[in-house]
């Protein structure tokens, strides 16, 4: 198991985990149950995301880097480059044809 992400909170950890799984990687989140024990203190460093195969570490880090970049900006609706269907918000795949969204071509609002 390889640690690839330390989440800010439970939701951030789940979104990162979902991003890795959507990218075809086997990943797990650890520490999600510890956040309740912290009370009012932040859960920094408690919630982590791991991948099963060390061989896929670079791919996982690339996916996490894309996730981190995308969460800083509001993605504007844009047409799918494959089928032309409008894709809302921060979706990573077209709901109509399942094509991956090209984040480099999608307009953002800072």
NORPEFEN-V595427 format. One record per residue. RES is the residue in three letters. SS is DSSP state (h for helix, s for strand, l for the rest). PSI is psi as a letter, one per 40 degrees, with the letter a starting at -180 (none if undefined). Layout:
res->[RES:RES]
ss->[SS:SS]
psi->[PSI:PSI]
This chain:
res->[UNK:UNK:UNK:UNK:UNK:UNK:UNK:UNK:UNK:UNK:UNK:UNK:UNK:UNK:UNK:UNK:UNK:UNK:UNK:UNK:UNK:UNK:UNK:UNK:UNK:UNK:UNK:UNK:UNK:UNK:UNK:UNK:UNK:UNK:UNK:UNK:UNK:UNK:UNK:UNK:UNK:UNK:UNK:UNK:UNK:UNK:UNK:UNK:UNK:UNK:UNK:UNK:UNK:UNK:UNK:UNK:UNK:UNK:UNK:UNK:UNK:UNK:UNK:UNK:UNK:UNK:UNK:UNK:UNK:UNK:UNK:UNK:UNK:UNK:UNK:UNK:UNK:UNK:UNK:UNK:UNK:UNK:UNK:UNK:UNK:UNK:UNK:UNK:UNK:UNK:UNK:UNK:UNK:UNK:UNK:UNK:UNK:UNK:UNK:UNK:UNK:UNK:UNK:UNK:UNK:UNK:UNK:UNK:UNK:UNK]
ss->[l:s:s:s:s:s:l:l:l:h:h:h:h:h:h:h:h:h:h:h:h:h:l:l:l:l:s:s:s:s:l:l:l:l:h:h:h:h:l:l:l:l:l:l:l:l:l:s:s:s:s:l:l:h:h:h:h:h:h:h:h:h:h:h:h:h:h:h:h:h:h:l:l:s:s:l:l:s:s:l:l:l:l:l:l:s:s:l:l:l:l:l:s:l:l:l:l:l:l:s:l:l:l:l:l:l:l:s:s:l]
psi->[i:h:h:e:h:h:i:d:a:d:d:d:d:d:d:d:d:d:d:d:d:d:e:e:i:h:i:i:h:i:e:d:e:d:d:d:e:e:b:e:i:i:f:h:e:d:h:i:h:i:i:d:h:d:d:e:d:d:d:d:d:d:d:d:d:d:d:d:d:d:e:e:i:h:h:i:i:i:i:h:e:d:e:e:i:h:h:i:b:f:i:e:i:h:d:d:e:e:i:i:h:g:d:d:e:h:i:i:h:none]
